[in-house]
Amino acid sequence: MSYETILAESSEGIGTLTINRPGALNALNSQVLAELTSAAEAFDADPEVRVIVITGNEKAFAAGADIKEMAEKSYAEVYLADWFAGWDRLTRVRKPIIAAVAGYALGGGCELAMMADFIIAADTAKFGQPEINLGVMPGMGGSQRLTRAIGKAKAMDLCLTGRFIGAEEAERSGLVARVVPADELLAETRKAAAGIAQKSLLATIGVKEAVNAAFETTLSQGLLFERRTFHAAFGTQDQKEGMRAFSEKREAKFTDS
Ligand SMILES: CC(C)=CC(=O)SCCNC(=O)CCNC(=O)[C@H](O)C(C)(C)COP(=O)(O)OP(=O)(O)OC[C@H]1O[C@@H](n2cnc3c(N)ncnc32)[C@H](O)[C@@H]1OP(=O)(O)O
């Protein structure tokens, strides 16, 4: 499958999606939405792919939803088309997704990064929700995911002032999992992805579902979900292999069974 606004390639169990609209700082238009979500779904269905990486270029992960595409839309148009609802497709991908962010991750770009399971940021990364400067507000999850990630005070600060934060503040705030030198971003992200790709896919999907459940359920429901998912692991060959390999002091060879 070939795409115009993204590059999709896979090797060694890692599917990489690179947003490719450099002239517009990777602004997320409808075509990017359609292509990125379709490509992510294709990787999700591809047995050769075990982890997905979403990235941009050194100047921008994505400088937001495409302002020029939206500017003249009416309320009826965006409401009836349920503008941005299509991004929910990405959050239904079951395999782990890592966002590798360098440069600007603003508005929809920051929101896209937060749809990933975790973010690895270059020291050049700049995050923000500047929609307020355009007379609107976040619309791809910023008011919800940012608040859950960094708490009310900081989310209010970013969404109300529109200020940008650097990678270090983003890591301190809990938005970003790790910060790495810009020229090592892709190598470090691939290293993290390769490590995850070695694990049992049954276990990685279990982890993803359980951690995400923490945002959707009460503590007691979440703990029960975690425990039942943990119990289910004992029905897999991968649990036997993982625990035997430990006792036999060797690397486990998981078979996703
Ligand atoms: C509304 C919702 C729900 C979500 C959103 O995401 S709204 C968008 C939020 N993002 C922003 O408001 C950021 C907009 N961009 C900027 O403020 C600046 O581009 C910058 C600070 C990120 C970088 O400034 P710089 O001077 O380095 O680069 P520019 O000359 O401004 O940009 C280069 C080129 O890219 C086009 N561009 C940048 N961002 C967008 C965008 N979000 N949508 C559409 N186009 C964008 C910019 O117009 C310029 O292209 P032209 O030279 O052809 O005008």
The ligand as an SDF file (V2000), in Angstrom:
LIG
                    3D

 54 56  0  0  0  0  0  0  0  0999 V2000
   -8.0300   23.2200   16.3920 C   0  0  0  0  0  0  0  0  0  0  0  0
   -7.5670   21.9310   16.8940 C   0  0  0  0  0  0  0  0  0  0  0  0
   -8.6030   21.1430   17.5650 C   0  0  0  0  0  0  0  0  0  0  0  0
   -6.3530   21.4740   16.7650 C   0  0  0  0  0  0  0  0  0  0  0  0
   -5.1460   22.1360   16.2190 C   0  0  0  0  0  0  0  0  0  0  0  0
   -4.1830   21.4710   16.1730 O   0  0  0  0  0  0  0  0  0  0  0  0
   -5.1050   23.7640   15.6770 S   0  0  0  0  0  0  0  0  0  0  0  0
   -3.4000   24.0040   15.2880 C   0  0  0  0  0  0  0  0  0  0  0  0
   -2.5290   24.1370   16.4900 C   0  0  0  0  0  0  0  0  0  0  0  0
   -1.2000   24.5080   16.0820 N   0  0  0  0  0  0  0  0  0  0  0  0
   -0.7930   25.7610   15.9760 C   0  0  0  0  0  0  0  0  0  0  0  0
   -1.5170   26.7020   16.2270 O   0  0  0  0  0  0  0  0  0  0  0  0
    0.6220   25.9630   15.4760 C   0  0  0  0  0  0  0  0  0  0  0  0
    0.6310   26.6970   14.1470 C   0  0  0  0  0  0  0  0  0  0  0  0
    1.9700   26.9110   13.6790 N   0  0  0  0  0  0  0  0  0  0  0  0
    2.7890   27.8570   14.1890 C   0  0  0  0  0  0  0  0  0  0  0  0
    2.4650   28.5620   15.0960 O   0  0  0  0  0  0  0  0  0  0  0  0
    4.1320   28.0150   13.5410 C   0  0  0  0  0  0  0  0  0  0  0  0
    4.0840   27.3920   12.2720 O   0  0  0  0  0  0  0  0  0  0  0  0
    5.2620   27.3690   14.3600 C   0  0  0  0  0  0  0  0  0  0  0  0
    5.5080   28.1900   15.6410 C   0  0  0  0  0  0  0  0  0  0  0  0
    4.9640   25.9220   14.7260 C   0  0  0  0  0  0  0  0  0  0  0  0
    6.5820   27.3750   13.5100 C   0  0  0  0  0  0  0  0  0  0  0  0
    6.8680   28.6820   13.0490 O   0  0  0  0  0  0  0  0  0  0  0  0
    7.9040   28.8910   11.8490 P   0  0  0  0  0  0  0  0  0  0  0  0
    8.0180   30.3570   11.6770 O   0  0  0  0  0  0  0  0  0  0  0  0
    9.1250   28.0930   12.0910 O   0  0  0  0  0  0  0  0  0  0  0  0
    7.2190   28.2080   10.5800 O   0  0  0  0  0  0  0  0  0  0  0  0
    6.0010   28.7770    9.7210 P   0  0  0  0  0  0  0  0  0  0  0  0
    6.5250   29.6280    8.6090 O   0  0  0  0  0  0  0  0  0  0  0  0
    4.9500   29.3550   10.5760 O   0  0  0  0  0  0  0  0  0  0  0  0
    5.3940   27.4070    9.1200 O   0  0  0  0  0  0  0  0  0  0  0  0
    5.9550   26.7670    7.9840 C   0  0  0  0  0  0  0  0  0  0  0  0
    4.8040   26.3670    7.0820 C   0  0  0  0  0  0  0  0  0  0  0  0
    3.9730   25.4270    7.7970 O   0  0  0  0  0  0  0  0  0  0  0  0
    2.6290   25.9130    7.8180 C   0  0  0  0  0  0  0  0  0  0  0  0
    1.9680   25.4510    9.0530 N   0  0  0  0  0  0  0  0  0  0  0  0
    2.5010   25.4030   10.2910 C   0  0  0  0  0  0  0  0  0  0  0  0
    1.6060   24.9210   11.1590 N   0  0  0  0  0  0  0  0  0  0  0  0
    0.4800   24.6760   10.4450 C   0  0  0  0  0  0  0  0  0  0  0  0
   -0.8010   24.1610   10.7970 C   0  0  0  0  0  0  0  0  0  0  0  0
   -1.1090   23.7620   12.0510 N   0  0  0  0  0  0  0  0  0  0  0  0
   -1.7220   24.0590    9.8240 N   0  0  0  0  0  0  0  0  0  0  0  0
   -1.4460   24.4070    8.5620 C   0  0  0  0  0  0  0  0  0  0  0  0
   -0.2360   24.8840    8.1610 N   0  0  0  0  0  0  0  0  0  0  0  0
    0.7110   25.0130    9.1110 C   0  0  0  0  0  0  0  0  0  0  0  0
    2.7760   27.4190    7.7510 C   0  0  0  0  0  0  0  0  0  0  0  0
    1.5620   28.0140    7.3260 O   0  0  0  0  0  0  0  0  0  0  0  0
    3.9060   27.5480    6.7380 C   0  0  0  0  0  0  0  0  0  0  0  0
    3.4110   27.3070    5.4470 O   0  0  0  0  0  0  0  0  0  0  0  0
    3.3540   28.5300    4.3620 P   0  0  0  0  0  0  0  0  0  0  0  0
    4.7340   29.0940    4.3190 O   0  0  0  0  0  0  0  0  0  0  0  0
    2.9230   27.8530    3.0940 O   0  0  0  0  0  0  0  0  0  0  0  0
    2.3480   29.4790    4.8840 O   0  0  0  0  0  0  0  0  0  0  0  0
  1  2  1  0
  2  3  1  0
  2  4  2  0
  4  5  1  0
  5  6  2  0
  5  7  1  0
  7  8  1  0
  8  9  1  0
  9 10  1  0
 10 11  1  0
 11 12  2  0
 11 13  1  0
 13 14  1  0
 14 15  1  0
 15 16  1  0
 16 17  2  0
 16 18  1  0
 18 19  1  0
 18 20  1  0
 20 21  1  0
 20 22  1  0
 20 23  1  0
 23 24  1  0
 24 25  1  0
 25 26  2  0
 25 27  1  0
 25 28  1  0
 28 29  1  0
 29 30  2  0
 29 31  1  0
 29 32  1  0
 32 33  1  0
 33 34  1  0
 34 35  1  0
 34 49  1  0
 35 36  1  0
 36 37  1  0
 36 47  1  0
 37 38  1  0
 37 46  1  0
 38 39  2  0
 39 40  1  0
 40 41  1  0
 40 46  2  0
 41 42  1  0
 41 43  2  0
 43 44  1  0
 44 45  2  0
 45 46  1  0
 47 48  1  0
 47 49  1  0
 49 50  1  0
 50 51  1  0
 51 52  2  0
 51 53  1  0
 51 54  1  0
M  END
$$$$
